[in-house]
């Protein structure tokens, strides 16, 4: 398997691997689909490409409800030992990756571009975090390739192809998410959808998929049972005092100032900048990592609360 040095993700050298379809390391699940990629470009831990994975996808312009559910389902499936695969888009995809990382899990991000043209740019820090926590970034496109809508549509077959099932959180009537659902069905794998309010236009596609035979998921047990995966039981009987003590120990020194001014009352990132006299880029970057570490949660209006 060839290994190359490639300058991406903020200028830090990363080892890029190339796996061809005839190589033994090529993902077995992906090889079974129609028109599998002839080669894969990979940053990070290529070994997880052959682990059992669930795809979690959804709308870019998602609701707060969608963000919460994507994060929650992802972290709970991660605790069951599953890899989480998604498309690295803003919205549901990002929260699926974040939920996995919050549990120190392994997540796969499939790109619709080359590594030297990361899209969306605002997810660059999240990509670094995925690699640093044992995950993998995957693309069928050479590093110089730029993103396009056609590439994004094509990458969806890889998202579903690497996974044993797809969970859709929110989807508009016609979207890339419904394309992923179609690929999943064509590959003979189950599609799961969480229920959405009839008033939520981001859930129109999800509800339509349910009417057409997608499986309803109100908890992870629905998914694990259908996929014949044994459920691991955890002791959730932890007192509030223990939770607070554990969280205080978990806070990294570089995040302490921000963490200390957070509370149950939402505070805007701009207000944090003014209070601490820090640049908005630095504050947003730290808030992202704090969210992935389970220290804070983003709520409406780009505001944050302490967890």
N, C-alpha and C positions, 0 to 999 in steps of 0.2 A: 504494500500500500504506500504510494508516494506521499512524502511529507514536504511541504513548502513553507517558507517564511513569508508572511503576508502582513503588510502594514495597514491595519484597520482599527476601528473602535478607539478613536482618540490618539492614534499614533503608536500604540504599544504593539510590539511584535507578537504575533500569535502563530502557532503552528497549524497550518491548514492541511488537512488530509484529503485525498481524492480516492474514493472507493468506486471501482467499476462494477458493473452488474455481474461480471464473471468472477469477481473476488469473493472469497469465503466470508469476508466481513460484511458484505452487502446485506441489508435488512431482509430477512426471509419473508416477512409479511408484505413488504413492498414489491418483492419480486413476483408475487402472485397476481398483481393487478394488471389491467389492460394498459398497455403503453407505459411501462415503468421507465423511469429515467435511466439512461445508459450509464451515467456516472453521477456521483454525488460529491459536492464540495462540503467539507465539514470543519467547523471550529469547535473545539471542546471534546467532550467524552463520547467517542463514536460507539463505545460498547453498549450504551443505553438504547441504541437504535434497534437492537434485537430483544429488548425487554418488553414486557407486557405493558401496553400503553392505551390510555383513553384520550380521544380528541375532545377538547372543549372549545367551541367556537360560538360566535354571535356578532351582533351588530357593532359597527364602529361608533355610531352615535347612540350609544346605549343609555338606558335610564339608570338611576341610582339603584333601583331594585335589581337590575341586571348585573351591575357591578358587584353587589353584595352576594348574589346567588352564584355568580361565576367564581368568586373568591372562595366562598364557603364549600361549594361542591369540589373545587380543586383541592383545597387543603384536606378535606375528609377523604377523598380518593387517594391522595398522596399518602396519608396515614395508613392506608390499606396496602401500601407497597407498590402502587402503580406509578408509572411515568405519565406525565401530562404533556400532550402534544397540542400545539396551536399555531396560529399563523402570524403572531407577533404584531398584528395591527393594533391601533389604539382601540380603546373600548373593551369589549368582552375578552378578546384574546389576551390583552395585557393583564387583565385581572385573573385570568386562568393561570398565566405564568407566575404572577405574584403570589397567588394562593399556594401554589406548589412550593415556591421558594420559602414562604413563611414557615413551612414544615421541614425545611432543609431537604426537600425532595429534588428529584431530577426531572427537568422539563426540556422538551424539544421545541425549538422555534424554527418553523419552515418559512424561508423568505421567498419573495417573488422578484428577486434582484440578486446581483453579485455582492460580495462582501465589501467591495470598495465603494458601493453606492447604497449604504444602509438606508432603508425606508421603513417607517418614518424616523426622521432624525431624532425626534424627542425620545425615542426608545433606545437610544445608544447606551445609556447607563444601565437600562434593564438587560440589554444583551450582554454587557460585561458581567452583570450579576449572575446571569444564567450560566455563563462559562465558569465563573469563579466558584459556583456552588455545585459543579459536577454535571451540568446540563450540556446541551449541544445545540449549535446553530447549523442548519442544513439548507443547502440550495442546490438546484440542478443547473444553476447558471454560473458561468465563469466570473471571477471577481470584478471584471470591468463592465459587466452588463448592467444597464440602468433599469429601474423599475418600470412596469407598464401594466395596464389593466388586464391585458391578455396573460401576462406572466402570473399575476395574482390569481386569476381563474385557474390556470394550469397547476399552480402549486397546491391547490385545494385537494387534488387527487393524491398528493403525497401526504398531506395532513391526515386524511382518512386512511390512506394506504399503510401508514406506519402503525395504525391503531386497530384494536379489536372491536371498537365501537365508537360512535360519535355522540356527544351530548351537546345539544343546542340550547342556549340560554335565551337569547332573543334574536329574532330575524324579521326583517321587513319582507313584504310580499315577494319582491324579486331582488335577490342579493347574492353576494358571494357565499353567504352562509347556506342558502338553499342549494347552491351548486355543490357544496361540500356534502350536504345531505344526500343529493342524488348520487354522487360518487360512492358514498358509503353503501347505499342500497345496491348499486351496481356491483359492488365488491362482495355482496352477500353478507353484510354486517349490520347489526342493529343500529337504528337511529333513535335516540332518546330526546325528549323535549320536556322542559319544565312548563307548567301551566302559566299563561299570561292573562292579564286583565283584557277584557274586550275593548276597553278604552285606551289601551296601550298600542299605538300604531307600530311600535318596534316589535310587538309580539304577533302581528298579523300572520307572518310567514310561519311562525312556530305553531300557532293554532291550526293553520291549514295543513301543516305536516302531520299533526295529530289526527286530523280528520281523515288523512290519506293512509293512516296505518302506522305512523311513528309511535313509539312506546312512551307512555307517560312516566315521568320520573319526578317524584316528590321528595325522594331521599336517595342516598347512595345505595341503600339496600336493593332498590328496584333495579339498579344497574348491575350490581354484583351478582344478584340472583339470576338474572337473565344470561349473564356471561359465565355462569358456573364458577364464580370466584368465592372461596370461603371468606366469611366475614371475620375480621379480627376485632375482638371486643377490647375496649379501653376503659380504665377506671377514671370516670369523670368527676369523682367525689373529691374535689379540691376546694378548700375554703377560700373565701375572698382575700383573706389576709395573706395566705400562701401565694396566691396569684400576684398580689401587689409586690410581695417580697421578691419573687422570682423575676418579675418584670424590672424592678429596680436594678437587680444584679445583671440583667441582660443588656442594659443601656450602655452603649459604647461612649467613651469620653467625648468623641467629636460630635455626638448627637445630644449630649447632656443639656446644653443651654436651651436648645429648641424644646427638648422633652419637658424641661422644668416649667416652661411657660404655657404648655398645653394643658387643657382641662377637659371636663365634660361639655363645656361650652365651645362651639365651633369658633375658630379664629382663622382669618384669611392669611394666606402666605405673605401678602404685601404688608400686613400688620406685623408679622413676625420679623420681616426685613427691617422695618422701622424700629422695632423694639431692640433688636440685636445689632443693628447697623451692619447688616450683611447684604451681599449682592443677591438679587432674586434668583440667579442661576445656581448659586451655592445652596440657598435655602431649599429650592425645588429639588435639587439633586439629593440632599440629605433627607428631605421628607419622603422621597421615593424609597430610599433604602430603609428608612424607619418603618414605612408601611409594609415593606416586604419582610421586615423582621418582626412584624406584629406589634409594633410600639404605638402606631397611630393609624387612623383611618381617614381617608378623604371623604368629605360629605359635599353637599351642594355648594356651588359658588366658589370652588377651589379653596374651601376651608377644611380645617383638620381638627380632630378631637383626639384626646389621649385614650389609649386602650388600657 
